């Protein structure tokens, strides 16, 4: 959790591959009952973060005499099966709400904590033994994360998780959703589905339901997931992160130059935003 701020020297980040023209959202009959409460529409306070922030969707009056706001692209390097990433993203969003004087453009970058995980995932019991050596150590860590989560309004229910999934397809879904402006909403819904409800976010039925809960067409999402589209792109992004020296997540890369790793407090993140904003103003 506690990683120091670093500067990525002058390594300018490259851009992701462009996605083919996305399928337009279509109407669908119903949202599966377990996912109705995950609806992104209900999470109106958080929708002002993510993609909505990038579009400048604020409820603040506009002062035409005020100086132009600094525009900060932020790459969110994360893994959707990482509880610290869930916490870190929530703290990033809290920081963004504290700084409406800045404009944000979020890009979700995949990182694979378990790159050798079978696509079908594995039982949670097997994963805990391989990762932590046993239940006792995992239980202590999860208790600590749960306590921190309570303070951030994040309900961790590790007791509900029965399988640890491969996160490749979940990352693909976020990429797919991002092309219709829903990447942030889908990422948040996936975190909640896994860590609060205990769902296997490697299972396509779960991913389709999450897409539907965020107003996307589950049929189109299913067709995308059954293809191999963006599988290589997810692995390429993971490799790129390692080449940039990112070995742990979450990591937030601001303006392609400044990075902060770990689920840092908003005050720490805000200092990095200030440095990046000054750099942006001088360019």
WOBELKA-V201751 format. One record per residue. N is the residue number from 1. PSI is psi as a letter, one per 40 degrees, with the letter a starting at -180 (NA if undefined). OMEGA is omega in radians with two decimals (NA if undefined). D_CENTER is the distance of its C-alpha to the mean C-alpha in whole Angstrom. Layout:
n:N psi:PSI omega:OMEGA d_center:D_CENTER
n:N psi:PSI omega:OMEGA d_center:D_CENTER
This chain:
n:1 psi:d omega:-3.03 d_center:16
n:2 psi:g omega:3.11 d_center:19
n:3 psi:i omega:-3.07 d_center:19
n:4 psi:i omega:3.08 d_center:21
n:5 psi:i omega:3.11 d_center:20
n:6 psi:i omega:3.06 d_center:21
n:7 psi:h omega:-3.13 d_center:22
n:8 psi:f omega:3.10 d_center:21
n:9 psi:b omega:3.12 d_center:24
n:10 psi:f omega:3.12 d_center:25
n:11 psi:h omega:3.11 d_center:23
n:12 psi:h omega:-3.10 d_center:21
n:13 psi:i omega:3.05 d_center:18
n:14 psi:i omega:-3.10 d_center:19
n:15 psi:i omega:3.10 d_center:17
n:16 psi:i omega:3.03 d_center:16
n:17 psi:i omega:3.11 d_center:18
n:18 psi:i omega:3.13 d_center:19
n:19 psi:i omega:3.04 d_center:18
n:20 psi:i omega:-3.13 d_center:22
n:21 psi:h omega:-3.04 d_center:22
n:22 psi:i omega:3.05 d_center:20
n:23 psi:h omega:-3.14 d_center:22
n:24 psi:i omega:3.09 d_center:23
n:25 psi:h omega:3.13 d_center:21
n:26 psi:i omega:3.10 d_center:24
n:27 psi:i omega:3.08 d_center:26
n:28 psi:i omega:-2.94 d_center:26
n:29 psi:d omega:-3.06 d_center:28
n:30 psi:i omega:3.05 d_center:26
n:31 psi:h omega:3.12 d_center:22
n:32 psi:h omega:-3.01 d_center:23
n:33 psi:d omega:-3.09 d_center:24
n:34 psi:e omega:-3.05 d_center:21
n:35 psi:e omega:-3.12 d_center:19
n:36 psi:d omega:-3.11 d_center:20
n:37 psi:e omega:3.06 d_center:19
n:38 psi:e omega:-3.03 d_center:15
n:39 psi:h omega:-3.14 d_center:16
n:40 psi:d omega:3.13 d_center:14
n:41 psi:d omega:-3.10 d_center:17
n:42 psi:e omega:-3.06 d_center:18
n:43 psi:f omega:-2.98 d_center:15
n:44 psi:d omega:-3.11 d_center:17
n:45 psi:d omega:-3.12 d_center:17
n:46 psi:d omega:-3.10 d_center:13
n:47 psi:e omega:3.08 d_center:13
n:48 psi:e omega:3.08 d_center:15
n:49 psi:b omega:2.98 d_center:12
n:50 psi:b omega:-3.01 d_center:9
n:51 psi:d omega:-3.14 d_center:12
n:52 psi:d omega:3.08 d_center:15
n:53 psi:d omega:-3.13 d_center:15
n:54 psi:d omega:3.14 d_center:15
n:55 psi:e omega:-3.14 d_center:18
n:56 psi:f omega:-3.07 d_center:19
n:57 psi:g omega:-3.11 d_center:20
n:58 psi:i omega:3.05 d_center:21
n:59 psi:f omega:-3.10 d_center:24
n:60 psi:i omega:3.06 d_center:26
n:61 psi:i omega:-3.10 d_center:29
n:62 psi:h omega:3.06 d_center:30
n:63 psi:h omega:-3.05 d_center:32
n:64 psi:e omega:3.12 d_center:33
n:65 psi:e omega:-3.12 d_center:35
n:66 psi:i omega:3.10 d_center:32
n:67 psi:i omega:-3.13 d_center:31
n:68 psi:i omega:3.13 d_center:28
n:69 psi:i omega:3.06 d_center:25
n:70 psi:h omega:3.13 d_center:23
n:71 psi:h omega:-3.07 d_center:20
n:72 psi:h omega:2.97 d_center:17
n:73 psi:h omega:-3.14 d_center:15
n:74 psi:h omega:3.05 d_center:12
n:75 psi:h omega:-3.13 d_center:10
n:76 psi:g omega:3.13 d_center:6
n:77 psi:h omega:-2.92 d_center:8
n:78 psi:i omega:2.89 d_center:6
n:79 psi:h omega:-3.04 d_center:7
n:80 psi:e omega:3.05 d_center:6
n:81 psi:e omega:-3.12 d_center:10
n:82 psi:h omega:-3.13 d_center:10
n:83 psi:d omega:3.10 d_center:11
n:84 psi:d omega:3.09 d_center:11
n:85 psi:d omega:3.09 d_center:7
n:86 psi:d omega:3.11 d_center:7
n:87 psi:d omega:-3.11 d_center:10
n:88 psi:d omega:3.12 d_center:9
n:89 psi:d omega:3.09 d_center:7
n:90 psi:d omega:3.13 d_center:9
n:91 psi:d omega:3.05 d_center:12
n:92 psi:d omega:-3.14 d_center:11
n:93 psi:d omega:3.13 d_center:11
n:94 psi:d omega:3.10 d_center:14
n:95 psi:d omega:-3.13 d_center:15
n:96 psi:d omega:3.10 d_center:15
n:97 psi:d omega:3.11 d_center:17
n:98 psi:e omega:-3.05 d_center:19
n:99 psi:g omega:3.11 d_center:20
n:100 psi:e omega:3.10 d_center:21
n:101 psi:e omega:-3.14 d_center:23
n:102 psi:i omega:3.04 d_center:20
n:103 psi:i omega:-3.04 d_center:18
n:104 psi:i omega:3.02 d_center:15
n:105 psi:h omega:-3.09 d_center:13
n:106 psi:h omega:2.99 d_center:10
n:107 psi:h omega:-3.11 d_center:9
n:108 psi:h omega:-3.11 d_center:6
n:109 psi:h omega:-3.13 d_center:8
n:110 psi:i omega:2.98 d_center:8
n:111 psi:h omega:-3.09 d_center:10
n:112 psi:h omega:3.09 d_center:12
n:113 psi:d omega:-3.13 d_center:14
n:114 psi:g omega:-3.03 d_center:16
n:115 psi:d omega:-3.13 d_center:17
n:116 psi:e omega:3.13 d_center:21
n:117 psi:h omega:3.07 d_center:19
n:118 psi:i omega:-3.12 d_center:21
n:119 psi:d omega:3.12 d_center:20
n:120 psi:e omega:-3.12 d_center:21
n:121 psi:a omega:3.10 d_center:20
n:122 psi:i omega:3.12 d_center:22
n:123 psi:i omega:-3.13 d_center:23
n:124 psi:d omega:-3.13 d_center:22
n:125 psi:d omega:3.12 d_center:25
n:126 psi:d omega:-3.12 d_center:25
n:127 psi:d omega:-3.11 d_center:22
n:128 psi:d omega:3.13 d_center:23
n:129 psi:d omega:-3.13 d_center:26
n:130 psi:d omega:-3.04 d_center:25
n:131 psi:d omega:-2.99 d_center:22
n:132 psi:e omega:-3.14 d_center:24
n:133 psi:e omega:3.12 d_center:28
n:134 psi:i omega:-3.06 d_center:28
n:135 psi:d omega:-3.03 d_center:27
n:136 psi:d omega:-3.13 d_center:29
n:137 psi:d omega:3.13 d_center:26
n:138 psi:d omega:-3.11 d_center:23
n:139 psi:d omega:3.12 d_center:24
n:140 psi:d omega:-3.14 d_center:25
n:141 psi:d omega:-3.12 d_center:21
n:142 psi:d omega:3.11 d_center:20
n:143 psi:d omega:3.12 d_center:22
n:144 psi:d omega:3.14 d_center:21
n:145 psi:d omega:-3.14 d_center:18
n:146 psi:d omega:3.13 d_center:19
n:147 psi:d omega:3.11 d_center:21
n:148 psi:d omega:3.13 d_center:18
n:149 psi:d omega:3.12 d_center:16
n:150 psi:d omega:-3.14 d_center:19
n:151 psi:d omega:-3.13 d_center:19
n:152 psi:e omega:-3.10 d_center:16
n:153 psi:f omega:3.12 d_center:16
n:154 psi:h omega:-3.13 d_center:14
n:155 psi:h omega:3.07 d_center:16
n:156 psi:h omega:3.08 d_center:16
n:157 psi:g omega:-3.12 d_center:19
n:158 psi:d omega:-3.14 d_center:19
n:159 psi:e omega:-3.13 d_center:22
n:160 psi:e omega:-3.06 d_center:21
n:161 psi:h omega:-3.13 d_center:19
n:162 psi:d omega:3.12 d_center:22
n:163 psi:i omega:3.00 d_center:20
n:164 psi:h omega:-3.02 d_center:17
n:165 psi:i omega:2.79 d_center:16
n:166 psi:h omega:-3.10 d_center:15
n:167 psi:e omega:-3.07 d_center:12
n:168 psi:d omega:-3.09 d_center:13
n:169 psi:d omega:3.07 d_center:14
n:170 psi:d omega:3.07 d_center:10
n:171 psi:d omega:3.11 d_center:9
n:172 psi:d omega:-3.13 d_center:12
n:173 psi:d omega:3.11 d_center:11
n:174 psi:d omega:3.10 d_center:8
n:175 psi:d omega:-3.13 d_center:10
n:176 psi:d omega:-3.12 d_center:13
n:177 psi:d omega:-3.10 d_center:12
n:178 psi:d omega:-3.10 d_center:11
n:179 psi:e omega:2.99 d_center:15
n:180 psi:f omega:3.03 d_center:16
n:181 psi:f omega:-3.08 d_center:14
n:182 psi:e omega:-3.08 d_center:12
n:183 psi:d omega:-3.12 d_center:8
n:184 psi:d omega:-3.14 d_center:7
n:185 psi:d omega:-3.13 d_center:9
n:186 psi:d omega:3.11 d_center:8
n:187 psi:d omega:3.12 d_center:5
n:188 psi:d omega:-3.13 d_center:6
n:189 psi:d omega:3.11 d_center:9
n:190 psi:d omega:3.07 d_center:8
n:191 psi:d omega:-3.10 d_center:8
n:192 psi:d omega:-3.13 d_center:11
n:193 psi:d omega:-3.09 d_center:13
n:194 psi:d omega:-2.96 d_center:13
n:195 psi:d omega:3.11 d_center:13
n:196 psi:d omega:-3.07 d_center:15
n:197 psi:e omega:3.07 d_center:17
n:198 psi:e omega:-3.13 d_center:17
n:199 psi:i omega:3.08 d_center:17
n:200 psi:h omega:-3.07 d_center:16
n:201 psi:e omega:2.94 d_center:13
n:202 psi:e omega:-3.10 d_center:15
n:203 psi:h omega:-3.01 d_center:18
n:204 psi:d omega:3.10 d_center:18
n:205 psi:d omega:3.08 d_center:20
n:206 psi:d omega:-3.12 d_center:17
n:207 psi:d omega:3.09 d_center:15
n:208 psi:d omega:-3.14 d_center:17
n:209 psi:d omega:3.09 d_center:18
n:210 psi:d omega:3.10 d_center:14
n:211 psi:d omega:3.13 d_center:15
n:212 psi:d omega:-3.13 d_center:18
n:213 psi:e omega:3.12 d_center:16
n:214 psi:e omega:3.05 d_center:15
n:215 psi:e omega:3.12 d_center:18
n:216 psi:i omega:-3.10 d_center:17
n:217 psi:h omega:-3.11 d_center:20
n:218 psi:d omega:3.11 d_center:20
n:219 psi:d omega:3.10 d_center:23
n:220 psi:d omega:3.11 d_center:21
n:221 psi:d omega:3.12 d_center:18
n:222 psi:d omega:3.12 d_center:20
n:223 psi:d omega:3.10 d_center:22
n:224 psi:d omega:-3.09 d_center:20
n:225 psi:d omega:3.13 d_center:18
n:226 psi:e omega:3.09 d_center:22
n:227 psi:i omega:3.06 d_center:22
n:228 psi:e omega:-3.07 d_center:21
n:229 psi:h omega:3.09 d_center:20
n:230 psi:e omega:3.06 d_center:17
n:231 psi:d omega:3.13 d_center:17
n:232 psi:d omega:-3.13 d_center:19
n:233 psi:d omega:3.10 d_center:16
n:234 psi:d omega:3.13 d_center:13
n:235 psi:d omega:3.11 d_center:16
n:236 psi:d omega:3.10 d_center:17
n:237 psi:d omega:3.10 d_center:14
n:238 psi:d omega:3.11 d_center:14
n:239 psi:d omega:3.14 d_center:18
n:240 psi:d omega:3.12 d_center:17
n:241 psi:d omega:3.12 d_center:15
n:242 psi:d omega:3.13 d_center:18
n:243 psi:d omega:3.08 d_center:20
n:244 psi:e omega:3.14 d_center:19
n:245 psi:e omega:3.11 d_center:19
n:246 psi:h omega:-3.10 d_center:16
n:247 psi:e omega:3.11 d_center:17
n:248 psi:i omega:-3.11 d_center:14
n:249 psi:i omega:0.10 d_center:11
n:250 psi:i omega:3.02 d_center:9
n:251 psi:h omega:-3.13 d_center:11
n:252 psi:h omega:3.14 d_center:11
n:253 psi:h omega:-3.04 d_center:13
n:254 psi:h omega:3.10 d_center:15
n:255 psi:f omega:3.06 d_center:18
n:256 psi:e omega:-3.03 d_center:18
n:257 psi:d omega:-3.04 d_center:20
n:258 psi:h omega:-3.12 d_center:18
n:259 psi:i omega:3.05 d_center:16
n:260 psi:h omega:-3.07 d_center:15
n:261 psi:i omega:3.08 d_center:14
n:262 psi:i omega:3.12 d_center:13
n:263 psi:g omega:-3.04 d_center:12
n:264 psi:i omega:3.07 d_center:15
n:265 psi:i omega:-3.13 d_center:17
n:266 psi:d omega:-3.13 d_center:17
n:267 psi:d omega:3.13 d_center:20
n:268 psi:d omega:3.12 d_center:19
n:269 psi:d omega:-3.10 d_center:16
n:270 psi:d omega:3.11 d_center:19
n:271 psi:d omega:3.11 d_center:21
n:272 psi:d omega:3.11 d_center:19
n:273 psi:d omega:3.12 d_center:18
n:274 psi:d omega:3.12 d_center:22
n:275 psi:d omega:-3.13 d_center:23
n:276 psi:d omega:3.14 d_center:21
n:277 psi:d omega:3.10 d_center:22
n:278 psi:d omega:3.11 d_center:26
n:279 psi:d omega:-3.13 d_center:25
n:280 psi:d omega:-3.14 d_center:24
n:281 psi:d omega:-3.09 d_center:27
n:282 psi:e omega:-3.10 d_center:30
n:283 psi:NA omega:NA d_center:29
